[in-house]
Amino acid sequence: VYLILGWIRLKVMVKVISFVLVFTIKIYPQTSNDQIILKGLDYNLNLSYQVDTDYFEIIDSLKYYYYRLDDIQNDSVRLRNKFKIINSLVFLNADSLEKKFVILVKKDALSAGNRYNIARAYNYLGDCYLKKFVLDSALVSLKKSEKLFIKEKDSIYLSYTYGSIANVYNYINDYNKALEYNFKALKQTKLFNKKEPLYYALSSIFKTLGKLKNISKAYEYYNKALNVLEQNKTEFKHNYTSFLAQTHNFMGSVYVQTEDYDKAQELYQKALAVPNIQQVFPSLYAALLDNLAYAQYKTGNTTSAQEDLEYALRLKDSLGKSAIAIQTRLRLAEVLYAQKDLAQSYQYAQEAFNDAQTHNIVEEQLEALQWLAKTAPQKQHQYFQTYINLKDSLINAERIQRNKFARIEYETQELEKQNAMAQLNNERLFRQNIITYATATILVLALGLLYINYRRKAQKKLALSEQRERQTQEEIMDMMLHQEQSLAQAKVEEQNRISRDLHDEVSGQLSALNLQMHVFNRKTLKEQYQEFGGFMSGLQKLQKRVREISHDLNQDKQFEAMDFGLAVKGLVEPLKQDHIKAEIQYDIGFEWHLVSTKIKLEIFKILQEALTNILKYAKANAVIIKFSIENNQFKICIADDGVGFDTSAISKGIGFKNMRERSKRVKGSIDISSQTGQGTEIIFKAKLPKVERQLF
């Protein structure tokens, strides 16, 4: 009752104060209208940071005062207070209104010609794009902000800008580039005594180090971030509670990545113990419950795992943001799969996949596909195909995004170089003009012997001008050399990035192959299942070991445990449905585990292309696919009794061109022979590395 009465009293006070302010403006227009607006705004800004404030009322009040600020003629006062409103909207998570006001304040700053506030507007706009994952637009805005803040020599906002740029690179998994900008942000914080940017820089560093699996360094910077929080509670004010809980949560997630679930559990419990965290940051509170339940489950405490995760899911769903609940649904799918409740596990995995598709979160789509394949083996080959296509699209999209970022960085440097050259040319012209005007004036005034002295002085000045011009040319040459060095460094970084791409693909393939072996084991007889149990345990240990040495081996790990024979059967199903007799033959002694994952992936695509062509054009009645291994050489023969074709036209076909390119990737060869009316035969050969026989 007391809480309800207090809430009603607060609403009445807000209404009364607003009425008094409006009444005062009407009765005393001659008084300082600006002061009245600013006092009313300050009061509402303070309310926006209080837990018990009505969300929709404070949003309406902030909208009202944003437009009232347009009555203030002083550009600096008006723009400064508009940014205060935007900061409150950031705290309130009012994303759409925040972006609207940022765009408006950018126009206002451009109109006023205020370079500092233009830089701030670009900084806020970049963060808005970052929230919506529009990463290229975010980087463009942030690079503009960086350039202007450098000119303004504003280290505080330059630190914020570098931190945001680091987040952009984190989103595309370019963690080394992200770390570079994190340390740029940290370097700027040493130039002033404000602690909030220092905290942001330190927390961003330890999160990025966690992604790079440098746990000891990540823990070191985690402690530094905590010390900054604890020693400066007054400066952080309203943000202290959420920052403290977030810091523990981020470090807990670092330990989850390294499977140190005991330490992760301790940090999640610390975060949940932060006072009022549920009221201050409800979405973080729900995430912490989710993370703690999962960490407890991974340490063997499985009794209440499902109940705790379902409670966290209800909290997340109540917030109306489906994206934050995807991870919880995936974890429930894992728990229920372990309990052999395949139907409910499949349901949660399907819901997670649908939500991940809606929000275009590809990594979580891939994880959902793995659980779907585990819980629905009859559709396994379909999920296998979807996984491959999605993985390819993710790698291509990430590569395109990184290339785009490299181009943005390059174009920014080029623009800065052109501006510097233009400035140098203007200075040179300005000096030349000064000399010319001075010379003309002295010639008019100088007479007789003074003319000789003047000429000598003029020659000295001209010599000085030539020397300065040479210096200018040297500076331009230095800049060009620096640009060439930057391009060379960019090439090295691109090579390193390609190496990381190969590593990323390796880890995915072995996980998917392990998943397929689970499906295969479930389909065999009970005695066979028991016989293969030890083999499956060894495979799981092998998967963990391969992950540790993945930087030395160029193997695709996602599908090392998949039943590739089942996947091949899935490919020929469309032929059978079209009444084409399809037969798969294996030579004596042939085993799929003797064939590398890299070759199998390319075989899958070549088979898919060949069978699609047969289905569309061959008009065949029968198809034979034969696999063999002879003298450490893998061979596949695809033969049909269709209408055949003229092989001289092969070079014009995109499909056959793709097949040849795929065979080259594994240093193999492909031969296509056909005659009109006599069918077609495709033979693919590839040498098997000896190391594959030793390992598998």
Secondary structure, DSSP 8 states (H G I E B T S, - for coil): -HHHHHHHHHHHHHHHHHHHHHHHHHH-TTS-HHHHHHHHHHHHHHHHTSTTS-HHHHHHHHHHHHHHGGG---HHHHHHHHHHHHHHHHHTT-HHHHHHHHHHHHHHHHHHT-HHHHHHHHHHHHHHHHHTT-HHHHHHHHHHHHHHHHHHT-HHHHHHHHHHHHHHHHHTT-HHHHHHHHHHHHHHHTTS--HHHHHHHHHHHHHHHHHTT-HHHHHHHHHHHHHHHHHTHHHHGGGHHHHHHHHHHHHHHHHHHTT-HHHHHHHHHHHHTSTTHHHH-HHHHHHHHHHHHHHHHHTT--SSHHHHHHHHHHHHHHTT-GGGGHHHHHHHHHHHHHTT-HHHHHHHHHHHHHHHHHTT-HHHHHHHHHHHHHH-GGGHHHHHHHHHHHHHHHHHHHHHHHHHHHHHHHHHHHHHHHHHHHHHHHHHHHHHHHHHHHHHHHHHH--THHHHHHHHHHHHHHHHHHHHHHHHHHHHHHHHHHHHHHHHHHHHHHHHHHHHHHHHHHHHHHHHHHHHHHHHHHHS-HHHHHHHHHHHHHHHHHHHHHHHTTTT-----BTTTS-HHHHHHHHHHHHHHTT-EEEEEE-TT--GGGS-HHHHHHHHHHHHHHHHHIIIII--SEEEEEEEEETTEEEEEEEE-S----GGGGGG-HHHHHHHHHHHHTT-EEEEEE-TTS-EEEEEEEE--HHHHHH-
